[in-house]
Amino acid sequence: MERFKESILTLVTDTSTNLPPDIRKAIVRASKTEKPGTRSSLALETIATNIDMACDFTGPICQDTGMPTFYIHTPVGANQIRMKKDILDAVVEATKAGTLRENSVDSLTGKNSGNNLGPGTPVFHWEQWENENEIEVKLILKGGGCENKNIQYSLPEKPVGTSTAYGNVSSTRCGRLRDTVARSGHSAFPSEEIGRAGTSRQNSNSSGRSTM
């Protein structure tokens, strides 16, 4: 747990800025099937370039980094208060670094908190498990347009020529962190590509380092 905040910051950064190789390859394959010079070909080439630049310069892939939504499994007895504070601090730091957009806006006053924190933001879903000695953190960066379109009622689109917070195209990116709650041992961070982001594992009682 000593480096829990740093691990969460790595998870947030990777989820926002880095897509796994299988998705990159799929986009490249799709661009090659399009006729050169067409709008569709240009769009796919632009997307591929944007993905590479986001990874190379640690910038957000999408203009809307969405609502940070954390799904957290903890062993019985884990200090969820401390974990939540570390996650909030990591979100603030990621926002300050520019890997998360400033997306937390009061729906009544229109004021942007500037750090992605606010009532109900980020979203936390906590669960305990009895037979595991690990902390697992899954992160979804859920774009506003995605959320708006996947429910039975959606907000009406604004007329052409005016700005809207809800677009027809949005992205949702996911990541996962597993943090082993061990009594002793050395730091170990084996990583693997899952879904649309990365996985990191950490020995919570060691100094910690990430190989994501």
C-alpha positions as CSV (number, residue, x, y, z in Angstrom):
1,M,0.0,0.0,0.0
2,E,3.0,2.3,0.3
3,R,3.0,3.1,-3.4
4,F,-0.8,2.6,-4.0
5,K,-1.3,6.2,-5.2
6,E,1.6,5.9,-7.7
7,S,0.1,2.7,-9.0
8,I,-3.3,4.3,-9.5
9,L,-1.7,7.3,-11.2
10,T,0.0,4.9,-13.6
11,L,-3.3,3.1,-14.2
12,V,-5.2,6.4,-15.0
13,T,-2.4,7.6,-17.3
14,D,-2.1,4.3,-19.2
15,T,-5.9,4.0,-19.6
16,S,-6.2,7.6,-20.9
17,T,-3.1,7.7,-23.2
18,N,-2.2,4.2,-24.3
19,L,-4.1,1.6,-26.4
20,P,-2.9,-2.0,-26.6
21,P,-1.2,-3.3,-29.7
22,D,-4.2,-5.4,-30.9
23,I,-6.4,-2.3,-31.3
24,R,-3.6,-0.4,-33.0
25,K,-3.2,-3.2,-35.5
26,A,-7.0,-3.4,-36.1
27,I,-7.1,0.3,-37.0
28,V,-4.1,0.0,-39.3
29,R,-5.7,-3.0,-41.0
30,A,-9.0,-1.1,-41.4
31,S,-7.2,1.9,-42.9
32,K,-5.5,-0.3,-45.5
33,T,-8.9,-1.6,-46.7
34,E,-10.1,1.9,-47.6
35,K,-9.4,3.5,-50.9
36,P,-6.5,6.0,-50.6
37,G,-7.5,9.6,-50.6
38,T,-11.1,9.1,-49.5
39,R,-12.6,10.7,-46.4
40,S,-12.8,7.4,-44.6
41,S,-9.1,6.6,-45.3
42,L,-8.1,10.0,-44.1
43,A,-10.1,9.7,-40.9
44,L,-8.6,6.3,-40.1
45,E,-5.1,7.6,-40.8
46,T,-5.7,10.6,-38.5
47,I,-7.0,8.3,-35.7
48,A,-3.9,6.1,-36.0
49,T,-1.6,9.1,-35.9
50,N,-3.5,10.5,-32.9
51,I,-3.2,7.2,-31.0
52,D,0.6,7.1,-31.6
53,M,1.1,10.7,-30.6
54,A,-1.0,10.2,-27.4
55,C,1.2,7.3,-26.4
56,D,4.5,9.0,-27.4
57,F,3.7,12.3,-25.6
58,T,1.5,10.9,-22.8
59,G,-1.5,12.9,-23.9
60,P,-5.2,11.9,-23.8
61,I,-6.3,9.8,-26.8
62,C,-9.8,11.4,-26.8
63,Q,-11.0,15.0,-26.4
64,D,-13.4,13.7,-23.7
65,T,-11.6,11.5,-21.1
66,G,-15.0,10.9,-19.5
67,M,-16.2,10.1,-16.0
68,P,-13.5,8.2,-14.0
69,T,-15.4,5.1,-12.7
70,F,-13.5,2.8,-10.3
71,Y,-14.5,-0.8,-9.5
72,I,-12.5,-1.9,-6.5
73,H,-12.3,-5.3,-4.8
74,T,-10.5,-5.4,-1.4
75,P,-9.7,-8.1,1.2
76,V,-11.5,-7.9,4.5
77,G,-9.9,-5.3,6.7
78,A,-8.4,-3.1,3.9
79,N,-8.4,0.6,4.6
80,Q,-10.9,1.9,2.1
81,I,-10.7,5.4,3.5
82,R,-7.0,5.7,2.8
83,M,-7.4,4.0,-0.6
84,K,-10.1,6.5,-1.6
85,K,-7.9,9.4,-0.6
86,D,-5.0,8.1,-2.6
87,I,-7.3,7.6,-5.7
88,L,-8.7,11.1,-5.4
89,D,-5.1,12.5,-5.1
90,A,-4.1,10.5,-8.2
91,V,-7.1,11.8,-10.2
92,V,-6.1,15.4,-9.2
93,E,-2.5,14.8,-10.2
94,A,-3.5,13.2,-13.6
95,T,-5.8,16.2,-14.3
96,K,-3.0,18.7,-13.5
97,A,-0.7,16.8,-15.8
98,G,-3.2,16.9,-18.6
99,T,-3.8,13.2,-18.9
100,L,-7.4,13.7,-17.8
101,R,-9.6,16.6,-19.1
102,E,-11.2,18.9,-16.6
103,N,-14.7,17.2,-16.8
104,S,-16.3,17.8,-13.4
105,V,-18.9,20.5,-13.8
106,D,-21.6,21.4,-11.3
107,S,-24.9,20.9,-13.2
108,L,-26.6,23.8,-11.4
109,T,-24.0,26.5,-11.3
110,G,-22.0,25.4,-14.3
111,K,-18.7,25.8,-12.3
112,N,-15.9,23.5,-13.3
113,S,-13.9,22.2,-10.3
114,G,-10.8,22.1,-12.4
115,N,-9.5,18.9,-10.8
116,N,-12.2,16.2,-11.8
117,L,-13.5,16.1,-8.2
118,G,-17.0,16.9,-7.1
119,P,-20.1,15.4,-5.6
120,G,-20.3,11.9,-7.0
121,T,-17.1,12.4,-9.1
122,P,-15.2,10.2,-9.5
123,V,-17.5,7.2,-9.2
124,F,-16.6,4.4,-6.8
125,H,-18.0,0.8,-6.6
126,W,-16.5,-1.1,-3.6
127,E,-16.7,-4.8,-3.0
128,Q,-15.0,-7.1,-0.5
129,W,-13.8,-10.7,-1.2
130,E,-13.0,-13.3,1.4
131,N,-10.8,-15.7,-0.5
132,E,-8.4,-13.2,-2.2
133,N,-5.4,-11.4,-0.7
134,E,-5.3,-8.8,-3.4
135,I,-6.7,-5.4,-4.1
136,E,-8.1,-5.1,-7.6
137,V,-8.9,-1.8,-9.2
138,K,-10.7,-1.6,-12.5
139,L,-11.0,1.8,-14.2
140,I,-13.5,2.9,-16.8
141,L,-13.1,6.4,-18.4
142,K,-16.6,6.7,-19.7
143,G,-17.3,9.4,-22.2
144,G,-20.4,11.6,-22.0
145,G,-21.7,10.7,-25.4
146,C,-21.3,7.0,-24.6
147,E,-23.3,7.4,-21.4
148,N,-25.9,9.5,-23.0
149,K,-26.6,7.0,-25.8
150,N,-26.7,3.7,-23.9
151,I,-29.8,4.5,-21.7
152,Q,-33.4,4.4,-22.6
153,Y,-33.7,8.2,-22.4
154,S,-31.1,10.5,-23.9
155,L,-30.8,14.3,-23.8
156,P,-32.0,16.0,-27.0
157,E,-29.3,17.2,-29.4
158,K,-28.8,20.9,-29.7
159,P,-29.5,22.7,-33.0
160,V,-26.7,22.9,-35.6
161,G,-24.3,25.8,-34.8
162,T,-24.4,25.5,-31.0
163,S,-22.1,23.6,-28.8
164,T,-23.1,20.5,-26.9
165,A,-21.5,18.4,-24.3
166,Y,-22.9,15.3,-25.8
167,G,-21.6,14.1,-29.2
168,N,-22.6,11.2,-31.3
169,V,-19.2,9.7,-31.0
170,S,-17.5,9.0,-27.7
171,S,-15.0,6.6,-26.3
172,T,-14.8,4.4,-23.2
173,R,-11.5,3.1,-22.1
174,C,-10.9,0.5,-19.4
175,G,-7.9,-0.5,-17.2
176,R,-7.2,-2.7,-14.2
177,L,-4.8,-2.8,-11.4
178,R,-4.2,-5.7,-9.0
179,D,-2.3,-4.9,-5.8
180,T,-1.2,-7.9,-3.8
181,V,-1.8,-7.5,0.0
182,A,1.1,-9.7,1.2
183,R,2.8,-9.8,4.5
184,S,6.3,-10.0,3.0
185,G,8.0,-10.3,-0.3
186,H,9.7,-8.3,-3.0
187,S,8.0,-5.8,-5.3
188,A,6.7,-7.4,-8.5
189,F,4.8,-5.8,-11.3
190,P,4.2,-8.3,-14.1
191,S,2.0,-6.6,-16.7
192,E,-0.3,-7.8,-19.5
193,E,-2.6,-6.1,-22.0
194,I,-6.2,-6.6,-21.2
195,G,-9.3,-5.1,-22.8
196,R,-8.4,-1.6,-23.8
197,A,-5.8,-0.8,-21.3
198,G,-3.1,-2.4,-19.0
199,T,-2.9,-4.4,-15.9
200,S,-0.3,-3.8,-13.2
201,R,0.3,-5.8,-10.0
202,Q,2.0,-4.6,-6.9
203,N,3.2,-6.1,-3.6
204,S,1.7,-3.6,-1.2
205,N,4.3,-3.9,1.5
206,S,7.3,-3.2,-0.8
207,S,8.7,-0.1,-2.3
208,G,6.9,-0.7,-5.6
209,R,7.7,0.0,-9.2
210,S,5.7,-0.3,-12.3
211,T,6.5,-2.1,-15.5
212,M,3.3,-1.1,-17.4
